[in-house]
Amino acid sequence: MRLGATEIDAVINIGKARSNDWAYVERELRALNQLVVAAGGLLKVIFENELLQLGRDEDEAAIARLCRICTDLRVGFVKTGTGYGFVRRADGAYVARGAAPAHLALMRRHAGPGVGVKAAG
């Protein structure tokens, strides 16, 4: 930020989210948001929705929880992903997936006032 950046994109710790270590995810995002805001910047938190792969209901619960965490921390934006994620199908093949309309709607429902929602991919 000292070199002129005004926004920081940060990907959540996917491993901690997949293992339901929400306390860790929240602590890490809180620390990062405090640093960015103190430097006069805006934090955009990237979920990588397509990489959560917990199962449909569990993915939706995780996305909703991430939105609530980010709302409580007052981050600037939540984002679906960094772009297209390569996801392994049951048959072993990989397929590129981007922002899903259902995920965007879910994020919009659970992100509070002042938190923008961005799609990628």
Rosetta silent file (secondary structure, phi, psi, omega in degrees, C-alpha in Angstrom):
SEQUENCE: MRLGATEIDAVINIGKARSNDWAYVERELRALNQLVVAAGGLLKVIFENELLQLGRDEDEAAIARLCRICTDLRVGFVKTGTGYGFVRRADGAYVARGAAPAHLALMRRHAGPGVGVKAAG
SCORE:     score description
SCORE:     0.000 S_00000001
   1 L     0.000  -26.175  177.781    0.000    0.000    0.000 S_00000001
   2 L   -64.470  -20.304 -179.359    2.985    2.261    0.505 S_00000001
   3 L   -95.546    8.341  173.597    3.544    2.055   -3.241 S_00000001
   4 L   112.775   -3.253  177.543    0.068    3.328   -4.083 S_00000001
   5 L   -66.264  143.743  177.886   -2.274    0.344   -3.911 S_00000001
   6 L  -117.995  -12.738  179.273   -5.716    1.203   -2.577 S_00000001
   7 E  -134.940  143.832  177.116   -7.304   -2.255   -2.676 S_00000001
   8 E  -123.725  128.210  172.065   -6.069   -5.674   -1.630 S_00000001
   9 E   -96.875  128.303 -179.976   -7.545   -8.957   -2.907 S_00000001
  10 E  -133.153  131.138  177.773   -7.040  -11.826   -0.455 S_00000001
  11 E   -87.787  136.254  176.729   -8.083  -15.462   -0.841 S_00000001
  12 L   -62.406  162.087  174.053   -9.417  -17.193    2.255 S_00000001
  13 L   -76.833   99.582 -174.937   -7.477  -20.134    3.642 S_00000001
  14 H   -59.485  -42.263 -179.448   -9.322  -22.857    1.705 S_00000001
  15 H   -60.251  -43.356  179.529   -7.922  -25.681    3.838 S_00000001
  16 H   -68.110  -37.948  177.520   -9.116  -24.087    7.067 S_00000001
  17 H   -65.986  -43.630 -179.379  -12.553  -23.381    5.569 S_00000001
  18 H   -66.010  -27.466  178.869  -12.865  -26.956    4.279 S_00000001
  19 L   -94.725   11.083  177.435  -11.935  -28.298    7.711 S_00000001
  20 L    61.268   31.336  175.795  -14.483  -25.979    9.380 S_00000001
  21 L   -90.973   69.110 -174.404  -11.846  -24.055   11.325 S_00000001
  22 H   -67.201  -29.891  178.004  -13.923  -20.881   11.213 S_00000001
  23 H   -62.742  -41.877  178.244  -12.164  -19.311   14.187 S_00000001
  24 H   -64.272  -47.735 -179.303   -8.884  -19.410   12.261 S_00000001
  25 H   -56.967  -45.732 -179.036  -10.479  -18.027    9.091 S_00000001
  26 H   -65.654  -43.997  178.731  -12.041  -15.162   11.044 S_00000001
  27 H   -59.252  -45.029 -178.410   -8.828  -14.338   12.959 S_00000001
  28 H   -64.212  -45.313  179.432   -6.804  -14.267    9.763 S_00000001
  29 H   -67.070  -37.133  178.102   -9.301  -12.069    7.921 S_00000001
  30 H   -61.645  -47.986 -179.102   -9.654   -9.754   10.921 S_00000001
  31 H   -61.599  -44.341 -179.343   -5.891   -9.229   11.129 S_00000001
  32 H   -65.462  -44.734  179.881   -5.595   -8.628    7.400 S_00000001
  33 H   -62.249  -40.522  178.650   -8.557   -6.242    7.285 S_00000001
  34 H   -61.021  -42.981  178.754   -7.163   -4.243   10.208 S_00000001
  35 H   -63.764  -45.443 -177.672   -3.823   -3.832    8.418 S_00000001
  36 H   -65.771  -46.780 -179.135   -5.424   -2.829    5.121 S_00000001
  37 H   -64.555  -41.224  179.125   -7.872   -0.367    6.690 S_00000001
  38 H   -60.979  -28.398  178.888   -5.150    1.161    8.883 S_00000001
  39 L   -89.998    5.592  177.655   -3.182    1.855    5.698 S_00000001
  40 L    85.473   16.810 -176.549   -6.222    3.536    4.125 S_00000001
  41 L  -107.083 -176.640 -178.263   -7.161    0.649    1.853 S_00000001
  42 E  -124.499  130.863  179.228  -10.075   -1.623    1.058 S_00000001
  43 E   -97.701  131.769  172.793  -10.029   -5.408    1.480 S_00000001
  44 E  -113.846  119.629 -175.706  -11.735   -7.698   -1.047 S_00000001
  45 E   -99.142  124.085 -177.859  -12.085  -11.256    0.269 S_00000001
  46 E  -100.282  124.369 -176.732  -12.079  -14.057   -2.301 S_00000001
  47 L   -86.501  -29.693 -169.936  -13.920  -17.238   -1.323 S_00000001
  48 L    55.349   56.619 -176.865  -13.032  -19.557   -4.264 S_00000001
  49 H   -49.315  -42.091 -175.717  -16.551  -21.004   -4.040 S_00000001
  50 H   -70.667  -15.073 -179.750  -15.890  -23.711   -6.619 S_00000001
  51 H   -96.353   -7.575  179.029  -12.949  -25.057   -4.624 S_00000001
  52 H   -61.919  -49.062  174.921  -14.804  -25.487   -1.331 S_00000001
  53 L    44.357   52.433  178.000  -16.284  -28.808   -2.554 S_00000001
  54 L   -97.161  -13.269 -170.745  -17.913  -29.739    0.716 S_00000001
  55 L   116.973  150.998 -170.490  -21.219  -30.824   -0.836 S_00000001
  56 H   -54.421  -54.338 -177.955  -24.029  -28.573   -2.032 S_00000001
  57 H   -63.642  -40.669  179.810  -25.697  -27.849    1.325 S_00000001
  58 H   -67.397  -38.651  176.390  -22.361  -27.564    3.102 S_00000001
  59 H   -60.206  -45.774 -179.568  -20.998  -25.239    0.392 S_00000001
  60 H   -62.710  -41.163  178.289  -24.012  -22.966    0.774 S_00000001
  61 H   -64.692  -40.108  179.660  -23.622  -22.932    4.563 S_00000001
  62 H   -66.560  -42.659  179.210  -19.899  -22.150    4.230 S_00000001
  63 H   -63.585  -43.766  177.942  -20.521  -19.326    1.749 S_00000001
  64 H   -61.769  -42.347 -179.846  -23.215  -17.852    4.010 S_00000001
  65 H   -64.997  -43.280  177.382  -20.895  -18.102    7.007 S_00000001
  66 H   -60.138  -40.017  177.541  -18.038  -16.433    5.127 S_00000001
  67 H   -62.987  -41.755  179.056  -20.393  -13.604    4.162 S_00000001
  68 H   -65.315  -41.804  177.559  -21.422  -13.130    7.796 S_00000001
  69 H   -59.880  -48.706 -178.078  -17.784  -13.098    8.927 S_00000001
  70 H   -65.164  -34.391  176.084  -16.886  -10.548    6.261 S_00000001
  71 H   -65.860  -46.375  179.020  -19.917   -8.420    7.145 S_00000001
  72 H   -59.511  -35.653 -179.148  -18.973   -8.445   10.831 S_00000001
  73 H   -83.219  -10.494 -179.784  -15.426   -7.396    9.891 S_00000001
  74 L    61.231   44.616  174.082  -16.740   -4.706    7.505 S_00000001
  75 L   -70.590  164.631 -177.670  -14.589   -5.705    4.545 S_00000001
  76 L   -75.199  -43.839 -176.202  -15.196   -3.822    1.304 S_00000001
  77 E  -145.464  154.517  164.969  -16.169   -6.706   -0.977 S_00000001
  78 E  -116.375  142.534 -176.502  -16.644  -10.452   -1.102 S_00000001
  79 E  -127.118  146.861 -179.258  -15.766  -12.214   -4.370 S_00000001
  80 L   -65.030  -39.633 -177.176  -16.759  -15.585   -5.776 S_00000001
  81 L  -173.926 -175.143  178.307  -13.236  -16.497   -6.873 S_00000001
  82 L   -87.736  -10.464 -177.018  -10.075  -15.406   -8.630 S_00000001
  83 L   156.152 -134.192  177.403  -11.450  -16.468  -12.007 S_00000001
  84 L   -88.269  131.817  176.243  -12.071  -19.940  -13.328 S_00000001
  85 E  -104.864  138.850  177.276  -11.249  -22.781  -10.965 S_00000001
  86 E   -89.243  117.519 -174.310  -10.376  -26.241  -12.245 S_00000001
  87 E  -115.151  136.496 -179.986  -12.562  -28.717  -10.392 S_00000001
  88 E   -84.848  127.958  177.293  -12.236  -32.493  -10.511 S_00000001
  89 L   -84.304  170.467  179.611  -15.420  -34.343  -11.435 S_00000001
  90 L   -59.658  -30.094 -179.565  -16.425  -37.764  -10.122 S_00000001
  91 L   -82.524    2.610  178.156  -15.110  -39.361  -13.338 S_00000001
  92 L    92.727  -13.178  179.049  -11.652  -37.893  -12.689 S_00000001
  93 L   -77.088  153.177  177.463  -11.801  -35.276  -15.444 S_00000001
  94 E  -103.563  142.336  179.799  -11.177  -31.625  -14.672 S_00000001
  95 E  -134.409  141.739  178.051  -13.558  -28.867  -15.702 S_00000001
  96 E   -84.299  130.768  178.001  -13.181  -25.083  -15.442 S_00000001
  97 E  -128.608  141.291  177.479  -15.902  -23.396  -13.406 S_00000001
  98 L  -115.285 -155.825 -178.305  -16.508  -19.727  -12.786 S_00000001
  99 L   -62.338  129.954  177.682  -19.029  -17.705  -10.840 S_00000001
 100 L   -98.215  132.866  179.130  -22.341  -19.520  -10.411 S_00000001
 101 H   -53.482  -38.077  179.524  -25.516  -17.403  -10.401 S_00000001
 102 H   -63.902  -38.409  177.789  -26.819  -19.335   -7.382 S_00000001
 103 H   -66.706  -40.035  177.841  -23.659  -18.505   -5.426 S_00000001
 104 H   -61.587  -44.172  178.932  -23.959  -14.830   -6.336 S_00000001
 105 H   -62.691  -42.419  178.412  -27.562  -14.739   -5.130 S_00000001
 106 H   -62.133  -45.094  179.812  -26.564  -16.499   -1.912 S_00000001
 107 H   -63.591  -40.914  179.704  -23.695  -14.080   -1.318 S_00000001
 108 H   -63.640  -39.200  178.956  -25.946  -11.081   -1.956 S_00000001
 109 H   -64.811  -35.802 -171.982  -28.501  -12.423    0.557 S_00000001
 110 H  -101.159  -15.115  175.685  -25.897  -12.939    3.279 S_00000001
 111 L   -79.419  130.443 -176.439  -23.494  -10.035    2.717 S_00000001
 112 L   -79.941  179.486  178.836  -24.601   -7.148    4.872 S_00000001
 113 L   -57.572  138.910  178.535  -24.957   -3.463    4.064 S_00000001
 114 L    88.519   -8.001  178.400  -21.741   -1.862    2.914 S_00000001
 115 L  -107.203  115.464  178.358  -20.230   -5.123    1.648 S_00000001
 116 E   -79.765  159.226  178.415  -20.160   -5.378   -2.144 S_00000001
 117 E  -121.214  129.836 -179.637  -20.375   -8.668   -4.031 S_00000001
 118 E  -123.543  144.914  176.444  -18.190   -9.378   -7.079 S_00000001
 119 L  -105.850  144.723  175.830  -18.240  -12.221   -9.582 S_00000001
 120 L  -138.061  135.518  177.065  -15.146  -13.654  -11.245 S_00000001
 121 L    96.340    0.000    0.000  -14.948  -16.225  -14.008 S_00000001
